[in-house]
Amino acid sequence: MRTSIIIPSCNGLDLLASCIQSIRKYTPSEHEIIVVDNGSKDGTTVWCLNERIPFVSLARNEGFPAACNKGMRLASGDTIVLLNNDTVVSKNWLDNLNAALYSSPDIGLTGPMAGNVSGKQQSRYSYGDLDEFQRLAATVNRSDPNKWKRTERLVGFCLAFRRELMERIGLLDERFSPGHYEDDDYCLRARLHGYGLLICEDVVIHHEGSASFRREGEAAQRELVERNYRLFMDKWNVDPRSFI
């Protein structure tokens, strides 16, 4: 089974390099990495060329949903993982997500625990640096079906799903560009098609949290969140905050 790991990035080469280094170290199962560069000016495309990482180079920042969609169109895997560039993965992360994902035909999406995440995926683990995090994760990331929790919502910082689901419900809704609530929308669409969602408490990864959006300032981020909240309400007439 092959997994396509899609990583959008915008002027975050330091974060991207750290993320990919962790994937290479902690992902022995068959996979491909696809970077979608959202108009970066920091040498991301040159770095990807030097590292021989397949990438899509966009002339401007088209936002997270559009970047993910371009990567999803190129993906060859049986499983798709949308992964933020401000994450660092850990031992057994992908094998454990896939174990839960393929545990039942009705499971469509799985996601891990992490810090700096809203809702039920927020972990309470503390660590001083990434070395300490990896030691912690090695003890947490032991596959255990008793730690798979049904949920109505998964956060898009690390989202694993079947190719079958993508082919059935389509790509991310780009009306939510540059980002926020596209993951809530995708999860709701999956549930409306009969798929279940699992939080995997037997997987913890590191997440910086909103690294790209923070560069725009807190006021701009709040305005974007509110705008996309209204877009979600207009589309579904359902309050996404009820899923948290």
C-alpha positions in Angstrom: 0.0 0.0 0.0 1.4 3.4 -1.0 0.7 6.7 0.7 0.9 10.1 -1.0 2.0 12.8 1.5 1.1 16.3 0.2 2.7 19.3 1.9 1.7 22.8 0.9 4.3 25.4 1.8 4.7 29.2 1.5 7.9 30.9 2.5 8.5 28.3 5.2 11.6 26.4 3.9 13.1 26.0 7.4 9.8 24.3 8.6 9.5 22.3 5.4 13.0 20.9 5.6 12.4 19.9 9.2 9.1 18.2 8.3 10.6 16.3 5.4 13.6 15.2 7.4 11.3 13.7 10.0 9.2 11.9 7.3 12.4 10.4 5.8 13.5 9.2 9.2 10.2 7.9 10.6 8.3 6.6 7.6 9.6 3.2 6.5 6.3 2.3 4.7 6.0 3.0 1.0 5.2 6.6 0.3 5.7 9.6 -2.0 6.1 13.2 -0.9 4.6 16.0 -3.1 5.4 19.6 -2.1 3.1 22.3 -3.4 5.0 25.6 -3.3 2.6 28.5 -2.9 4.7 31.2 -4.6 7.6 31.1 -2.1 10.5 33.5 -2.4 12.8 31.6 -0.1 14.4 29.1 -2.4 11.9 26.3 -1.7 11.8 25.1 -5.3 15.6 25.0 -5.6 15.8 23.1 -2.4 13.2 20.5 -3.6 15.2 20.1 -6.8 18.4 19.5 -4.9 16.6 17.0 -2.6 14.9 15.3 -5.5 11.4 15.9 -4.1 8.5 16.1 -6.5 6.9 19.5 -6.3 4.4 21.8 -7.9 5.5 25.5 -8.2 2.8 28.1 -8.2 3.4 31.7 -9.3 1.5 33.1 -6.3 0.0 32.0 -3.0 -3.3 30.3 -3.9 -4.0 29.2 -0.4 -4.1 25.9 1.4 -7.1 24.3 -0.2 -6.0 25.0 -3.8 -2.5 23.8 -3.1 -3.8 20.6 -1.5 -6.0 20.0 -4.5 -3.1 20.3 -7.0 -1.2 17.8 -4.9 -4.2 15.4 -4.7 -4.6 15.5 -8.5 -1.0 14.2 -8.8 -1.1 11.7 -6.0 -0.6 8.0 -6.9 -1.2 6.5 -3.4 -3.9 4.3 -2.1 -3.9 6.7 0.9 -3.6 10.5 0.8 -2.2 12.5 3.7 -2.5 16.3 3.8 0.3 17.5 6.1 1.1 21.0 7.2 4.7 22.1 6.7 4.9 23.2 10.3 4.7 19.6 11.6 7.3 17.1 12.6 6.3 13.4 12.4 7.4 10.6 14.7 8.0 6.9 14.9 5.0 4.7 13.7 2.9 7.8 12.8 1.8 6.7 9.4 1.5 3.0 10.1 -0.7 3.7 13.1 -2.9 6.2 11.1 -3.3 3.6 8.3 -4.1 0.8 10.8 -7.0 2.8 12.0 -8.0 4.0 8.5 -8.2 0.5 7.1 -9.6 -1.1 10.3 -13.2 -1.0 8.8 -14.6 -0.3 5.3 -16.7 2.6 6.7 -13.7 4.6 8.1 -12.8 7.4 5.7 -10.4 9.7 7.5 -8.0 9.5 10.5 -6.0 12.1 12.3 -3.4 12.2 15.1 -3.0 14.1 18.4 -0.7 17.2 18.6 -0.1 20.4 20.5 -1.4 23.7 19.1 -4.6 22.1 17.7 -8.2 23.0 18.4 -10.7 20.5 19.7 -10.4 16.9 20.7 -7.0 16.4 19.0 -5.3 18.7 21.4 -2.6 16.7 23.3 -1.5 17.5 26.8 2.0 16.2 26.4 4.8 18.7 27.3 8.3 18.6 26.0 11.2 21.0 25.9 12.6 20.3 22.4 12.1 18.0 19.4 14.5 15.4 20.8 12.4 15.1 23.9 9.3 15.1 21.7 10.6 12.1 19.8 11.4 10.2 22.9 7.9 10.9 24.2 6.3 9.9 20.9 8.2 6.6 20.8 6.3 5.6 24.0 2.9 7.0 22.8 2.9 5.7 19.2 2.0 2.1 19.9 -0.9 0.9 17.8 -3.9 0.4 20.0 -7.5 0.2 18.7 -8.7 1.1 22.2 -7.3 4.6 21.5 -9.2 5.1 18.3 -12.1 7.6 19.0 -15.0 8.3 16.7 -15.5 12.0 16.0 -17.4 14.4 13.8 -14.4 16.6 13.0 -10.7 16.2 12.2 -8.3 19.1 11.9 -6.5 19.4 8.6 -2.9 19.8 10.0 -2.5 16.1 9.3 -5.4 14.4 7.6 -5.2 10.8 6.3 -7.9 9.4 4.0 -8.6 6.7 1.4 -8.3 7.5 -2.3 -11.7 6.0 -2.6 -13.1 8.8 -0.4 -11.4 11.5 -2.6 -12.8 9.9 -5.7 -16.3 9.8 -4.2 -16.6 13.2 -2.5 -14.0 15.2 -4.6 -11.4 17.7 -3.6 -11.3 20.5 -1.0 -13.7 23.4 -1.5 -11.6 26.3 -2.6 -14.2 28.9 -1.5 -12.4 28.6 1.9 -9.1 29.8 0.5 -6.6 30.7 1.8 -7.6 28.5 4.6 -9.8 27.7 7.7 -13.0 25.5 7.7 -12.0 23.6 4.5 -11.2 20.7 6.8 -14.5 21.0 8.6 -16.2 21.0 5.2 -14.4 17.9 4.0 -15.2 16.0 7.2 -18.9 16.9 7.0 -19.0 15.8 3.3 -17.4 12.5 4.2 -19.9 11.9 7.0 -22.8 12.7 4.7 -21.5 10.0 2.4 -21.4 7.5 5.2 -17.8 7.6 6.2 -16.6 7.5 9.8 -13.8 9.6 11.3 -11.3 8.5 13.9 -9.0 10.4 16.2 -5.9 8.2 16.8 -4.8 8.8 20.3 -2.0 6.3 19.6 -0.3 8.8 17.3 1.2 12.1 18.4 3.1 14.5 16.1 4.6 17.9 16.7 2.7 20.9 15.3 3.8 24.6 15.5 0.3 25.8 14.7 -0.8 28.4 12.1 2.7 29.3 11.2 1.8 30.7 7.8 -1.3 32.6 9.0 0.5 34.2 12.0 2.7 36.1 9.6 -0.3 38.0 8.5 -1.1 39.2 12.0 -3.7 38.3 14.6 -6.3 40.8 13.4 -6.1 39.5 9.8 -6.3 35.9 11.0 -9.4 36.6 13.2 -11.1 38.3 10.2 -10.3 35.3 7.9 -11.6 32.8 10.4 -14.8 34.8 10.8 -15.3 35.2 7.1 -14.9 31.5 6.4 -17.1 30.6 9.4 -19.8 32.6 7.6 -19.1 30.9 4.3 -19.5 27.5 6.1 -22.8 28.6 7.7 -24.1 29.8 4.3 -23.2 26.6 2.6 -24.5 24.1 5.2 -26.7 26.1 7.6 -24.9 24.1 10.3 -22.6 25.6 13.0 -19.2 24.0 12.6 -18.3 24.9 16.1 -20.9 22.4 17.3 -18.5 19.7 16.1 -15.6 20.7 18.3 
